[in-house]
Amino acid sequence: MEKDSKLPANVTGSGTWTEGEVVTPAPRLARFFPGPSPNRNPQHTSARTLSIGVNICAGAVLMLSGWNVALFGSVSTNANYLSVVGLSKNTPHNQLLIGLINSIYFLGVIAGALLCGPLSDKVGRRKSLVTGGLLGFIAIPMLTATKNFVWTICCRFLNGIATGGMDAAALTWTAEIASQHHRGRMVGILMCLAATGASTVYFMMYGLSAHSTGGLVWRLPVAFQLVFITVMIPAVFVLPESPRWMVKVGMIADARIVLRSLHASGDSSDAAVENDLQAIIDAHAEAARDLSSTSYWRMLLVPDEYATVRRTWSALFVQFSTQALIGASFVGGYGISIFVTGGWSTHLASLLVGVSIVTQAVSGLCGVMWSEKMGRRYAMVGGALMGCALLALIGMCGYFVNKHSIGNPGLAKQYGGVTVALLLLWCAQFGATWLWCPFTYPSEIFPLRYRARGSSFGIVGFGMGSFLANMVSTYLFEALGYKTMFLLSGCSLFVGVVCFFAMPETAGKSLEEIENTFLTAGVKAQHS
């Protein structure tokens, strides 16, 4: 077969690789970035051990991400913190600036994800993780030691860049390493860990505030982010690089070694490994013959034969919806306001928010165990419709709490108890469906040639949704109160309808099979 000039030297399509091929050196640019060499990968470690290691390493990154989602939503109620940043007076202008500090992090997440996509394609998934971790080691101590508003907002933005880059790299890396039968489960476990990180912030703040009123109450949770990075960086050095990235840059022999370690525990005679490798080579060779849709701009706006625009907007939509339309950011960042709407005190509401996010994590574990049988599309549609009904009921309870709070406080308290029960039920269904699925989906649906950039678009959608929710939440709850729940209920219904008609199923398919899923004319054909 004639070699295509657009492909890496060793990626020439069907039948062009041999067992005795020479190991290809890593891309030259990779030498200038910190992290393990792409040529250094474990060869005598069991597949199960490597799978657990990848989950621990990526899990530390996603716990850090969940930690940050909830961090400043709870920190911004601390009097000492507000005094340090000069926003202690309860004025509309100060409330706007507090929301800006909370939201600027998500602009950093967007920037970090967009930077990580091309960097990850150039130097590898592991080096991208280490680079983001080292940036975190710079930004987090500076944020912990903040003395004023400008200092805080600059360091919070850098914090977001580091975390967004690590999120994008970790999700791509995990999806490319996992087998097709466990990919949803692996990514789903990561999202359960993200929810665990978010809930732990509330419990830590609740415990510290009971014994102190000084800077320790909020500076310690900010500094605690370093623990997750300290776990992640050493782990990266003993885990394998993505074999699909290796094929992308022409490192075929190294990719074979990694595939053997991941799926055959080093068995050189396993025919399935050779079949998997050939499928990856052929899929990349086919996609690489067309150089369109490789930039972010073209991926968003320029149609091509690979349905790249549809894939890109699907990734943006599901992640944006999770935070801004389904309601995750409202519960994670401003859940206290929801419970206060139900008639509970602010102090007790803080504890209840932590319990609600733990409920997400626990139910999420149940959901990911059935992720491959349930599928991505039905999880998103079912979760959105159940959420629609529950949020409407929460809004109704909020109406009765508001109606009876003065004339019949006892009855109002009963409706407040129902509000707690319904919100915990919402968290349970969210954990079983939308907690894991929107993070799995974008990491699956893009061809290898621009999968890292596609996953970055997913994180961009996450950042945009979170930014919007954090900016408008305070005003929504202040202006609408319980009516906010009806608004979110309508948004959930809209999301469910869109997912039903526009999102193809990807569960149980290899990443190479999924590349063809978006090319078929109808979505329903994917479920026949």
Helices and strands as residue ranges (DSSP letters): G 28-32, H 47-75, H 79-84, H 92-123, H 125-144, H 149-177, H 183-209, H 216-223, H 225-236, H 243-248, H 252-264, H 271-288, H 296-301, H 308-320, I 321-325, H 328-341, H 346-369, H 371-374, H 376-404, H 409-432, H 437-440, G 448-450, H 451-479, H 483-502, H 511-514, G 517-519, G 524-527
